[in-house]
């Protein structure tokens, strides 16, 4: 006849062994699995991320990946929109103006609804100095004529916008024309929050 107290003792020992095994599993095992090197960004404006990359998780370990993820997401939007002609009041690939491009890109990339016009967009978020620009910030210009102009900062001195002469394109802030007419910049959301929204949008 088996001693019931011995059975109980054996059961307790087995339970503790199982619990100890669970507790010893590294909490960040998934994060280390997804920790991948981001594609090089310097001068590489067409780099595409592998589907297995998870820049948000790597951002937590490196402390500064959100701008890289935002830049990649915006470059993907550039590929979709590049060459679209400029058209006042336009909101589609048949023709788009600067504020409609910004509105579309933010909705599709970050699931963030912005107002339709430049005059309304310039009041979104918080002002940011030119020296503190990060990818995803809105940059505003006051060129000659009736209309102000808006684009999305990509990093490394470049911004995505709908040019009235050449349509959707990437330009440099230090271009003589844009430098002369630079007005201000706004940050709609902190980079970490934008990056999280880009990640969710990319999975959807």
Rosetta constraint file for C-alpha pairs under 8 A:
AtomPair CA 2 CA 6 HARMONIC 7.80 0.50
AtomPair CA 2 CA 7 HARMONIC 7.68 0.50
AtomPair CA 3 CA 7 HARMONIC 6.55 0.50
AtomPair CA 4 CA 8 HARMONIC 6.23 0.50
AtomPair CA 5 CA 9 HARMONIC 6.20 0.50
AtomPair CA 6 CA 10 HARMONIC 6.14 0.50
AtomPair CA 7 CA 11 HARMONIC 6.14 0.50
AtomPair CA 8 CA 12 HARMONIC 6.26 0.50
AtomPair CA 9 CA 13 HARMONIC 6.30 0.50
AtomPair CA 10 CA 14 HARMONIC 6.26 0.50
AtomPair CA 11 CA 15 HARMONIC 6.16 0.50
AtomPair CA 12 CA 16 HARMONIC 6.17 0.50
AtomPair CA 13 CA 17 HARMONIC 6.23 0.50
AtomPair CA 14 CA 18 HARMONIC 6.35 0.50
AtomPair CA 15 CA 19 HARMONIC 6.24 0.50
AtomPair CA 16 CA 20 HARMONIC 5.96 0.50
AtomPair CA 17 CA 21 HARMONIC 6.22 0.50
AtomPair CA 18 CA 22 HARMONIC 6.48 0.50
AtomPair CA 19 CA 23 HARMONIC 6.19 0.50
AtomPair CA 20 CA 24 HARMONIC 6.15 0.50
AtomPair CA 21 CA 25 HARMONIC 6.68 0.50
AtomPair CA 25 CA 29 HARMONIC 7.77 0.50
AtomPair CA 28 CA 32 HARMONIC 6.19 0.50
AtomPair CA 29 CA 33 HARMONIC 6.27 0.50
AtomPair CA 30 CA 34 HARMONIC 6.32 0.50
AtomPair CA 31 CA 35 HARMONIC 6.02 0.50
AtomPair CA 31 CA 57 HARMONIC 6.02 0.50
AtomPair CA 31 CA 58 HARMONIC 7.58 0.50
AtomPair CA 34 CA 52 HARMONIC 7.18 0.50
AtomPair CA 34 CA 53 HARMONIC 6.38 0.50
AtomPair CA 34 CA 54 HARMONIC 5.67 0.50
AtomPair CA 34 CA 57 HARMONIC 7.03 0.50
AtomPair CA 34 CA 58 HARMONIC 7.53 0.50
AtomPair CA 35 CA 53 HARMONIC 7.35 0.50
AtomPair CA 35 CA 54 HARMONIC 6.65 0.50
AtomPair CA 35 CA 55 HARMONIC 7.46 0.50
AtomPair CA 35 CA 57 HARMONIC 6.60 0.50
AtomPair CA 35 CA 58 HARMONIC 5.17 0.50
AtomPair CA 36 CA 53 HARMONIC 5.76 0.50
AtomPair CA 36 CA 54 HARMONIC 6.90 0.50
AtomPair CA 36 CA 55 HARMONIC 7.38 0.50
AtomPair CA 36 CA 58 HARMONIC 6.96 0.50
AtomPair CA 37 CA 53 HARMONIC 7.92 0.50
AtomPair CA 38 CA 49 HARMONIC 7.42 0.50
AtomPair CA 38 CA 53 HARMONIC 7.56 0.50
AtomPair CA 38 CA 55 HARMONIC 6.92 0.50
AtomPair CA 38 CA 68 HARMONIC 7.86 0.50
AtomPair CA 39 CA 47 HARMONIC 6.36 0.50
AtomPair CA 39 CA 48 HARMONIC 7.33 0.50
AtomPair CA 39 CA 49 HARMONIC 6.76 0.50
AtomPair CA 40 CA 44 HARMONIC 6.42 0.50
AtomPair CA 40 CA 47 HARMONIC 7.37 0.50
AtomPair CA 41 CA 45 HARMONIC 6.71 0.50
AtomPair CA 41 CA 47 HARMONIC 7.42 0.50
AtomPair CA 41 CA 68 HARMONIC 7.59 0.50
AtomPair CA 42 CA 156 HARMONIC 7.84 0.50
AtomPair CA 45 CA 75 HARMONIC 7.00 0.50
AtomPair CA 46 CA 75 HARMONIC 7.08 0.50
AtomPair CA 47 CA 72 HARMONIC 7.61 0.50
AtomPair CA 48 CA 72 HARMONIC 7.18 0.50
AtomPair CA 49 CA 53 HARMONIC 6.50 0.50
AtomPair CA 49 CA 72 HARMONIC 7.62 0.50
AtomPair CA 54 CA 58 HARMONIC 6.62 0.50
AtomPair CA 55 CA 59 HARMONIC 5.82 0.50
AtomPair CA 55 CA 65 HARMONIC 6.31 0.50
AtomPair CA 55 CA 66 HARMONIC 7.41 0.50
AtomPair CA 55 CA 68 HARMONIC 7.88 0.50
AtomPair CA 55 CA 69 HARMONIC 6.21 0.50
AtomPair CA 56 CA 60 HARMONIC 6.68 0.50
AtomPair CA 56 CA 65 HARMONIC 6.70 0.50
AtomPair CA 56 CA 66 HARMONIC 6.62 0.50
AtomPair CA 56 CA 69 HARMONIC 7.51 0.50
AtomPair CA 56 CA 195 HARMONIC 7.05 0.50
AtomPair CA 56 CA 196 HARMONIC 6.91 0.50
AtomPair CA 56 CA 199 HARMONIC 7.42 0.50
AtomPair CA 57 CA 61 HARMONIC 6.96 0.50
AtomPair CA 58 CA 62 HARMONIC 6.04 0.50
AtomPair CA 58 CA 65 HARMONIC 6.65 0.50
AtomPair CA 59 CA 63 HARMONIC 5.27 0.50
AtomPair CA 59 CA 64 HARMONIC 5.35 0.50
AtomPair CA 59 CA 65 HARMONIC 3.99 0.50
AtomPair CA 59 CA 66 HARMONIC 6.16 0.50
AtomPair CA 60 CA 64 HARMONIC 7.39 0.50
AtomPair CA 60 CA 65 HARMONIC 7.50 0.50
AtomPair CA 65 CA 69 HARMONIC 6.47 0.50
AtomPair CA 66 CA 70 HARMONIC 6.15 0.50
AtomPair CA 66 CA 191 HARMONIC 5.67 0.50
AtomPair CA 66 CA 192 HARMONIC 5.30 0.50
AtomPair CA 66 CA 194 HARMONIC 7.67 0.50
AtomPair CA 66 CA 195 HARMONIC 5.12 0.50
AtomPair CA 66 CA 196 HARMONIC 8.00 0.50
AtomPair CA 67 CA 71 HARMONIC 6.03 0.50
AtomPair CA 67 CA 134 HARMONIC 6.58 0.50
AtomPair CA 67 CA 135 HARMONIC 5.53 0.50
AtomPair CA 67 CA 136 HARMONIC 7.85 0.50
AtomPair CA 67 CA 191 HARMONIC 6.20 0.50
AtomPair CA 67 CA 192 HARMONIC 7.91 0.50
AtomPair CA 67 CA 195 HARMONIC 7.31 0.50
AtomPair CA 68 CA 72 HARMONIC 6.26 0.50
AtomPair CA 68 CA 135 HARMONIC 7.85 0.50
AtomPair CA 69 CA 73 HARMONIC 6.22 0.50
AtomPair CA 69 CA 195 HARMONIC 6.06 0.50
AtomPair CA 69 CA 198 HARMONIC 7.67 0.50
AtomPair CA 70 CA 74 HARMONIC 6.16 0.50
AtomPair CA 70 CA 135 HARMONIC 6.15 0.50
AtomPair CA 70 CA 136 HARMONIC 6.48 0.50
AtomPair CA 70 CA 191 HARMONIC 7.65 0.50
AtomPair CA 70 CA 194 HARMONIC 7.03 0.50
AtomPair CA 70 CA 195 HARMONIC 5.57 0.50
AtomPair CA 70 CA 198 HARMONIC 6.86 0.50
AtomPair CA 71 CA 75 HARMONIC 6.10 0.50
AtomPair CA 71 CA 135 HARMONIC 5.74 0.50
AtomPair CA 71 CA 136 HARMONIC 7.41 0.50
AtomPair CA 71 CA 154 HARMONIC 5.55 0.50
AtomPair CA 71 CA 155 HARMONIC 7.08 0.50
AtomPair CA 72 CA 76 HARMONIC 6.28 0.50
AtomPair CA 73 CA 77 HARMONIC 6.53 0.50
AtomPair CA 73 CA 109 HARMONIC 6.68 0.50
AtomPair CA 73 CA 198 HARMONIC 6.81 0.50
AtomPair CA 74 CA 78 HARMONIC 6.25 0.50
AtomPair CA 74 CA 105 HARMONIC 7.70 0.50
AtomPair CA 74 CA 109 HARMONIC 7.38 0.50
AtomPair CA 74 CA 136 HARMONIC 7.88 0.50
AtomPair CA 74 CA 154 HARMONIC 7.08 0.50
AtomPair CA 75 CA 79 HARMONIC 6.38 0.50
AtomPair CA 75 CA 154 HARMONIC 7.89 0.50
AtomPair CA 76 CA 80 HARMONIC 6.62 0.50
AtomPair CA 77 CA 81 HARMONIC 6.21 0.50
AtomPair CA 77 CA 105 HARMONIC 6.69 0.50
AtomPair CA 77 CA 109 HARMONIC 7.70 0.50
AtomPair CA 78 CA 82 HARMONIC 5.38 0.50
AtomPair CA 78 CA 160 HARMONIC 7.15 0.50
AtomPair CA 78 CA 168 HARMONIC 7.67 0.50
AtomPair CA 78 CA 169 HARMONIC 7.24 0.50
AtomPair CA 78 CA 170 HARMONIC 7.93 0.50
AtomPair CA 81 CA 93 HARMONIC 6.89 0.50
AtomPair CA 81 CA 168 HARMONIC 6.22 0.50
AtomPair CA 82 CA 167 HARMONIC 7.53 0.50
AtomPair CA 82 CA 168 HARMONIC 4.95 0.50
AtomPair CA 82 CA 169 HARMONIC 5.64 0.50
AtomPair CA 83 CA 166 HARMONIC 7.54 0.50
AtomPair CA 83 CA 167 HARMONIC 5.77 0.50
AtomPair CA 83 CA 168 HARMONIC 5.40 0.50
AtomPair CA 83 CA 169 HARMONIC 6.88 0.50
AtomPair CA 84 CA 93 HARMONIC 5.60 0.50
AtomPair CA 84 CA 94 HARMONIC 6.60 0.50
AtomPair CA 84 CA 95 HARMONIC 5.96 0.50
AtomPair CA 84 CA 96 HARMONIC 7.06 0.50
AtomPair CA 84 CA 167 HARMONIC 5.45 0.50
AtomPair CA 84 CA 168 HARMONIC 5.45 0.50
AtomPair CA 85 CA 93 HARMONIC 7.74 0.50
AtomPair CA 85 CA 94 HARMONIC 6.93 0.50
AtomPair CA 85 CA 95 HARMONIC 4.95 0.50
AtomPair CA 85 CA 96 HARMONIC 6.55 0.50
AtomPair CA 85 CA 162 HARMONIC 7.84 0.50
AtomPair CA 85 CA 166 HARMONIC 6.81 0.50
AtomPair CA 85 CA 167 HARMONIC 4.24 0.50
AtomPair CA 85 CA 168 HARMONIC 6.64 0.50
AtomPair CA 86 CA 90 HARMONIC 7.53 0.50
AtomPair CA 86 CA 95 HARMONIC 5.31 0.50
AtomPair CA 86 CA 96 HARMONIC 5.09 0.50
AtomPair CA 86 CA 97 HARMONIC 5.44 0.50
AtomPair CA 86 CA 98 HARMONIC 7.82 0.50
AtomPair CA 86 CA 162 HARMONIC 6.12 0.50
AtomPair CA 86 CA 163 HARMONIC 6.44 0.50
AtomPair CA 86 CA 164 HARMONIC 5.30 0.50
AtomPair CA 86 CA 165 HARMONIC 7.20 0.50
AtomPair CA 86 CA 166 HARMONIC 7.12 0.50
AtomPair CA 86 CA 167 HARMONIC 4.55 0.50
AtomPair CA 86 CA 168 HARMONIC 7.11 0.50
AtomPair CA 87 CA 95 HARMONIC 4.94 0.50
AtomPair CA 87 CA 96 HARMONIC 5.04 0.50
AtomPair CA 87 CA 97 HARMONIC 5.30 0.50
AtomPair CA 87 CA 164 HARMONIC 7.51 0.50
AtomPair CA 88 CA 96 HARMONIC 6.80 0.50
AtomPair CA 88 CA 97 HARMONIC 5.19 0.50
AtomPair CA 89 CA 96 HARMONIC 6.84 0.50
AtomPair CA 89 CA 97 HARMONIC 6.07 0.50
AtomPair CA 89 CA 100 HARMONIC 7.78 0.50
AtomPair CA 90 CA 94 HARMONIC 7.66 0.50
AtomPair CA 90 CA 95 HARMONIC 5.03 0.50
AtomPair CA 90 CA 96 HARMONIC 4.00 0.50
AtomPair CA 90 CA 97 HARMONIC 5.50 0.50
AtomPair CA 90 CA 100 HARMONIC 7.06 0.50
AtomPair CA 91 CA 95 HARMONIC 6.45 0.50
AtomPair CA 91 CA 96 HARMONIC 4.65 0.50
AtomPair CA 91 CA 97 HARMONIC 6.78 0.50
AtomPair CA 91 CA 100 HARMONIC 5.34 0.50
AtomPair CA 91 CA 101 HARMONIC 6.98 0.50
AtomPair CA 91 CA 104 HARMONIC 7.87 0.50
AtomPair CA 92 CA 96 HARMONIC 5.56 0.50
AtomPair CA 96 CA 100 HARMONIC 6.19 0.50
AtomPair CA 96 CA 101 HARMONIC 6.22 0.50
AtomPair CA 96 CA 162 HARMONIC 7.10 0.50
AtomPair CA 96 CA 167 HARMONIC 7.93 0.50
AtomPair CA 97 CA 101 HARMONIC 6.23 0.50
AtomPair CA 97 CA 162 HARMONIC 5.97 0.50
AtomPair CA 97 CA 164 HARMONIC 7.68 0.50
AtomPair CA 98 CA 102 HARMONIC 6.44 0.50
AtomPair CA 98 CA 118 HARMONIC 7.87 0.50
AtomPair CA 98 CA 149 HARMONIC 6.45 0.50
AtomPair CA 98 CA 150 HARMONIC 5.86 0.50
AtomPair CA 98 CA 151 HARMONIC 6.78 0.50
AtomPair CA 98 CA 161 HARMONIC 5.99 0.50
AtomPair CA 98 CA 162 HARMONIC 4.68 0.50
AtomPair CA 98 CA 163 HARMONIC 7.11 0.50
AtomPair CA 99 CA 103 HARMONIC 6.09 0.50
AtomPair CA 99 CA 116 HARMONIC 6.25 0.50
AtomPair CA 99 CA 117 HARMONIC 5.45 0.50
AtomPair CA 99 CA 118 HARMONIC 5.36 0.50
AtomPair CA 99 CA 121 HARMONIC 7.80 0.50
AtomPair CA 99 CA 149 HARMONIC 7.55 0.50
AtomPair CA 99 CA 150 HARMONIC 6.17 0.50
AtomPair CA 99 CA 151 HARMONIC 7.74 0.50
AtomPair CA 100 CA 104 HARMONIC 6.01 0.50
AtomPair CA 100 CA 116 HARMONIC 6.10 0.50
AtomPair CA 100 CA 117 HARMONIC 7.27 0.50
AtomPair CA 101 CA 105 HARMONIC 6.04 0.50
AtomPair CA 101 CA 161 HARMONIC 7.15 0.50
AtomPair CA 101 CA 162 HARMONIC 6.74 0.50
AtomPair CA 102 CA 106 HARMONIC 6.09 0.50
AtomPair CA 102 CA 150 HARMONIC 7.58 0.50
AtomPair CA 102 CA 151 HARMONIC 6.63 0.50
AtomPair CA 102 CA 152 HARMONIC 6.91 0.50
AtomPair CA 102 CA 161 HARMONIC 7.55 0.50
AtomPair CA 103 CA 107 HARMONIC 6.17 0.50
AtomPair CA 103 CA 113 HARMONIC 6.90 0.50
AtomPair CA 103 CA 114 HARMONIC 5.48 0.50
AtomPair CA 103 CA 115 HARMONIC 6.91 0.50
AtomPair CA 103 CA 116 HARMONIC 6.36 0.50
AtomPair CA 104 CA 108 HARMONIC 6.06 0.50
AtomPair CA 105 CA 109 HARMONIC 5.66 0.50
AtomPair CA 105 CA 110 HARMONIC 7.76 0.50
AtomPair CA 106 CA 110 HARMONIC 5.19 0.50
AtomPair CA 106 CA 111 HARMONIC 6.29 0.50
AtomPair CA 106 CA 112 HARMONIC 5.53 0.50
AtomPair CA 106 CA 113 HARMONIC 6.80 0.50
AtomPair CA 106 CA 114 HARMONIC 7.23 0.50
AtomPair CA 107 CA 111 HARMONIC 4.36 0.50
AtomPair CA 107 CA 112 HARMONIC 4.87 0.50
AtomPair CA 107 CA 113 HARMONIC 5.47 0.50
AtomPair CA 107 CA 114 HARMONIC 7.55 0.50
AtomPair CA 108 CA 112 HARMONIC 7.89 0.50
AtomPair CA 108 CA 201 HARMONIC 7.30 0.50
AtomPair CA 109 CA 197 HARMONIC 7.51 0.50
AtomPair CA 109 CA 198 HARMONIC 5.47 0.50
AtomPair CA 109 CA 201 HARMONIC 6.10 0.50
AtomPair CA 109 CA 202 HARMONIC 7.56 0.50
AtomPair CA 110 CA 194 HARMONIC 6.20 0.50
AtomPair CA 110 CA 195 HARMONIC 7.80 0.50
AtomPair CA 110 CA 197 HARMONIC 4.79 0.50
AtomPair CA 110 CA 198 HARMONIC 4.83 0.50
AtomPair CA 110 CA 201 HARMONIC 6.32 0.50
AtomPair CA 111 CA 197 HARMONIC 6.60 0.50
AtomPair CA 111 CA 198 HARMONIC 7.77 0.50
AtomPair CA 111 CA 201 HARMONIC 6.76 0.50
AtomPair CA 114 CA 121 HARMONIC 6.66 0.50
AtomPair CA 114 CA 124 HARMONIC 7.87 0.50
AtomPair CA 115 CA 120 HARMONIC 5.84 0.50
AtomPair CA 115 CA 121 HARMONIC 5.75 0.50
AtomPair CA 116 CA 120 HARMONIC 7.10 0.50
AtomPair CA 116 CA 121 HARMONIC 7.33 0.50
AtomPair CA 117 CA 121 HARMONIC 6.14 0.50
AtomPair CA 118 CA 122 HARMONIC 6.05 0.50
AtomPair CA 118 CA 148 HARMONIC 6.68 0.50
AtomPair CA 118 CA 149 HARMONIC 6.73 0.50
AtomPair CA 118 CA 150 HARMONIC 6.41 0.50
AtomPair CA 119 CA 123 HARMONIC 7.49 0.50
AtomPair CA 119 CA 148 HARMONIC 7.65 0.50
AtomPair CA 120 CA 124 HARMONIC 7.28 0.50
AtomPair CA 122 CA 140 HARMONIC 7.39 0.50
AtomPair CA 122 CA 185 HARMONIC 7.94 0.50
AtomPair CA 122 CA 186 HARMONIC 6.90 0.50
AtomPair CA 123 CA 186 HARMONIC 7.85 0.50
AtomPair CA 124 CA 186 HARMONIC 6.79 0.50
AtomPair CA 124 CA 187 HARMONIC 7.49 0.50
AtomPair CA 124 CA 188 HARMONIC 5.81 0.50
AtomPair CA 125 CA 186 HARMONIC 6.03 0.50
AtomPair CA 125 CA 187 HARMONIC 5.21 0.50
AtomPair CA 125 CA 188 HARMONIC 3.99 0.50
AtomPair CA 125 CA 189 HARMONIC 6.57 0.50
AtomPair CA 126 CA 186 HARMONIC 5.33 0.50
AtomPair CA 126 CA 187 HARMONIC 5.21 0.50
AtomPair CA 126 CA 188 HARMONIC 6.50 0.50
AtomPair CA 127 CA 184 HARMONIC 7.50 0.50
AtomPair CA 127 CA 185 HARMONIC 5.85 0.50
AtomPair CA 127 CA 186 HARMONIC 4.43 0.50
AtomPair CA 127 CA 187 HARMONIC 6.29 0.50
AtomPair CA 128 CA 132 HARMONIC 6.46 0.50
AtomPair CA 128 CA 133 HARMONIC 6.79 0.50
AtomPair CA 128 CA 184 HARMONIC 7.65 0.50
AtomPair CA 128 CA 185 HARMONIC 5.51 0.50
AtomPair CA 128 CA 186 HARMONIC 5.50 0.50
AtomPair CA 128 CA 187 HARMONIC 6.46 0.50
AtomPair CA 129 CA 133 HARMONIC 6.70 0.50
AtomPair CA 129 CA 184 HARMONIC 7.42 0.50
AtomPair CA 129 CA 185 HARMONIC 6.69 0.50
AtomPair CA 130 CA 184 HARMONIC 7.40 0.50
AtomPair CA 130 CA 185 HARMONIC 6.86 0.50
AtomPair CA 133 CA 137 HARMONIC 6.46 0.50
AtomPair CA 133 CA 153 HARMONIC 7.36 0.50
AtomPair CA 133 CA 155 HARMONIC 7.57 0.50
AtomPair CA 133 CA 185 HARMONIC 7.78 0.50
AtomPair CA 134 CA 153 HARMONIC 6.82 0.50
AtomPair CA 134 CA 154 HARMONIC 7.28 0.50
AtomPair CA 134 CA 155 HARMONIC 5.95 0.50
AtomPair CA 134 CA 191 HARMONIC 7.65 0.50
AtomPair CA 135 CA 152 HARMONIC 7.53 0.50
AtomPair CA 135 CA 153 HARMONIC 5.12 0.50
AtomPair CA 135 CA 154 HARMONIC 4.49 0.50
AtomPair CA 135 CA 155 HARMONIC 5.07 0.50
AtomPair CA 135 CA 191 HARMONIC 7.67 0.50
AtomPair CA 136 CA 152 HARMONIC 5.85 0.50
AtomPair CA 136 CA 153 HARMONIC 5.52 0.50
AtomPair CA 136 CA 154 HARMONIC 6.44 0.50
AtomPair CA 136 CA 187 HARMONIC 7.42 0.50
AtomPair CA 136 CA 191 HARMONIC 7.33 0.50
AtomPair CA 136 CA 194 HARMONIC 7.64 0.50
AtomPair CA 137 CA 152 HARMONIC 5.86 0.50
AtomPair CA 137 CA 153 HARMONIC 5.33 0.50
AtomPair CA 137 CA 185 HARMONIC 6.69 0.50
AtomPair CA 137 CA 186 HARMONIC 5.81 0.50
AtomPair CA 137 CA 187 HARMONIC 4.82 0.50
AtomPair CA 137 CA 188 HARMONIC 6.92 0.50
AtomPair CA 138 CA 150 HARMONIC 6.77 0.50
AtomPair CA 138 CA 151 HARMONIC 5.82 0.50
AtomPair CA 138 CA 152 HARMONIC 4.74 0.50
AtomPair CA 138 CA 153 HARMONIC 6.10 0.50
AtomPair CA 138 CA 185 HARMONIC 5.42 0.50
AtomPair CA 138 CA 186 HARMONIC 5.16 0.50
AtomPair CA 138 CA 187 HARMONIC 6.34 0.50
AtomPair CA 138 CA 188 HARMONIC 7.68 0.50
AtomPair CA 139 CA 150 HARMONIC 5.62 0.50
AtomPair CA 139 CA 151 HARMONIC 5.29 0.50
AtomPair CA 139 CA 152 HARMONIC 5.97 0.50
AtomPair CA 139 CA 153 HARMONIC 6.40 0.50
AtomPair CA 139 CA 159 HARMONIC 7.90 0.50
AtomPair CA 139 CA 182 HARMONIC 7.87 0.50
AtomPair CA 139 CA 183 HARMONIC 7.74 0.50
AtomPair CA 139 CA 184 HARMONIC 6.09 0.50
AtomPair CA 139 CA 185 HARMONIC 4.38 0.50
AtomPair CA 139 CA 186 HARMONIC 6.65 0.50
AtomPair CA 140 CA 148 HARMONIC 7.24 0.50
AtomPair CA 140 CA 149 HARMONIC 5.63 0.50
AtomPair CA 140 CA 150 HARMONIC 4.50 0.50
AtomPair CA 140 CA 151 HARMONIC 6.59 0.50
AtomPair CA 140 CA 182 HARMONIC 6.36 0.50
AtomPair CA 140 CA 183 HARMONIC 5.40 0.50
AtomPair CA 140 CA 184 HARMONIC 5.25 0.50
AtomPair CA 140 CA 185 HARMONIC 5.84 0.50
AtomPair CA 141 CA 148 HARMONIC 5.87 0.50
AtomPair CA 141 CA 149 HARMONIC 4.96 0.50
AtomPair CA 141 CA 150 HARMONIC 6.30 0.50
AtomPair CA 141 CA 178 HARMONIC 7.24 0.50
AtomPair CA 141 CA 181 HARMONIC 5.32 0.50
AtomPair CA 141 CA 182 HARMONIC 4.44 0.50
AtomPair CA 141 CA 183 HARMONIC 4.64 0.50
AtomPair CA 141 CA 184 HARMONIC 6.96 0.50
AtomPair CA 142 CA 147 HARMONIC 7.40 0.50
AtomPair CA 142 CA 148 HARMONIC 4.84 0.50
AtomPair CA 142 CA 149 HARMONIC 6.28 0.50
AtomPair CA 142 CA 181 HARMONIC 5.23 0.50
AtomPair CA 142 CA 182 HARMONIC 6.45 0.50
AtomPair CA 142 CA 183 HARMONIC 5.96 0.50
AtomPair CA 143 CA 147 HARMONIC 7.51 0.50
AtomPair CA 143 CA 148 HARMONIC 6.47 0.50
AtomPair CA 143 CA 149 HARMONIC 7.27 0.50
AtomPair CA 143 CA 181 HARMONIC 5.30 0.50
AtomPair CA 150 CA 161 HARMONIC 6.86 0.50
AtomPair CA 151 CA 159 HARMONIC 6.09 0.50
AtomPair CA 151 CA 160 HARMONIC 5.45 0.50
AtomPair CA 151 CA 161 HARMONIC 4.43 0.50
AtomPair CA 151 CA 162 HARMONIC 7.43 0.50
AtomPair CA 152 CA 159 HARMONIC 5.27 0.50
AtomPair CA 152 CA 160 HARMONIC 5.11 0.50
AtomPair CA 152 CA 161 HARMONIC 6.49 0.50
AtomPair CA 153 CA 157 HARMONIC 7.67 0.50
AtomPair CA 153 CA 158 HARMONIC 6.12 0.50
AtomPair CA 153 CA 159 HARMONIC 4.19 0.50
AtomPair CA 153 CA 160 HARMONIC 6.39 0.50
AtomPair CA 154 CA 158 HARMONIC 5.48 0.50
AtomPair CA 154 CA 159 HARMONIC 5.04 0.50
AtomPair CA 154 CA 160 HARMONIC 6.74 0.50
AtomPair CA 155 CA 159 HARMONIC 7.28 0.50
AtomPair CA 157 CA 172 HARMONIC 5.68 0.50
AtomPair CA 157 CA 173 HARMONIC 5.53 0.50
AtomPair CA 157 CA 174 HARMONIC 7.07 0.50
AtomPair CA 158 CA 170 HARMONIC 6.52 0.50
AtomPair CA 158 CA 171 HARMONIC 5.55 0.50
AtomPair CA 158 CA 172 HARMONIC 4.42 0.50
AtomPair CA 158 CA 173 HARMONIC 5.85 0.50
AtomPair CA 159 CA 170 HARMONIC 5.52 0.50
AtomPair CA 159 CA 171 HARMONIC 5.55 0.50
AtomPair CA 159 CA 172 HARMONIC 6.34 0.50
AtomPair CA 159 CA 173 HARMONIC 7.02 0.50
AtomPair CA 160 CA 168 HARMONIC 7.36 0.50
AtomPair CA 160 CA 169 HARMONIC 5.92 0.50
AtomPair CA 160 CA 170 HARMONIC 4.58 0.50
AtomPair CA 160 CA 171 HARMONIC 6.62 0.50
AtomPair CA 161 CA 167 HARMONIC 7.96 0.50
AtomPair CA 161 CA 168 HARMONIC 5.62 0.50
AtomPair CA 161 CA 169 HARMONIC 5.83 0.50
AtomPair CA 161 CA 170 HARMONIC 6.41 0.50
AtomPair CA 161 CA 171 HARMONIC 7.68 0.50
AtomPair CA 162 CA 166 HARMONIC 7.59 0.50
AtomPair CA 162 CA 167 HARMONIC 4.92 0.50
AtomPair CA 162 CA 168 HARMONIC 4.06 0.50
AtomPair CA 162 CA 169 HARMONIC 6.27 0.50
AtomPair CA 163 CA 167 HARMONIC 4.68 0.50
AtomPair CA 163 CA 168 HARMONIC 5.92 0.50
AtomPair CA 163 CA 169 HARMONIC 6.87 0.50
AtomPair CA 171 CA 175 HARMONIC 7.56 0.50
AtomPair CA 172 CA 178 HARMONIC 7.64 0.50
AtomPair CA 173 CA 178 HARMONIC 5.78 0.50
AtomPair CA 173 CA 179 HARMONIC 5.82 0.50
AtomPair CA 174 CA 178 HARMONIC 6.73 0.50
AtomPair CA 174 CA 179 HARMONIC 5.30 0.50
AtomPair CA 175 CA 179 HARMONIC 5.79 0.50
AtomPair CA 176 CA 180 HARMONIC 6.06 0.50
AtomPair CA 177 CA 181 HARMONIC 6.47 0.50
AtomPair CA 178 CA 182 HARMONIC 5.74 0.50
AtomPair CA 189 CA 193 HARMONIC 6.28 0.50
AtomPair CA 189 CA 194 HARMONIC 6.13 0.50
AtomPair CA 190 CA 194 HARMONIC 6.39 0.50
AtomPair CA 191 CA 195 HARMONIC 5.96 0.50
AtomPair CA 192 CA 196 HARMONIC 6.23 0.50
AtomPair CA 193 CA 197 HARMONIC 6.28 0.50
AtomPair CA 194 CA 198 HARMONIC 6.15 0.50
AtomPair CA 195 CA 199 HARMONIC 6.16 0.50
AtomPair CA 196 CA 200 HARMONIC 6.30 0.50
AtomPair CA 197 CA 201 HARMONIC 6.01 0.50
AtomPair CA 198 CA 202 HARMONIC 5.98 0.50
AtomPair CA 199 CA 203 HARMONIC 6.34 0.50
AtomPair CA 200 CA 204 HARMONIC 6.24 0.50
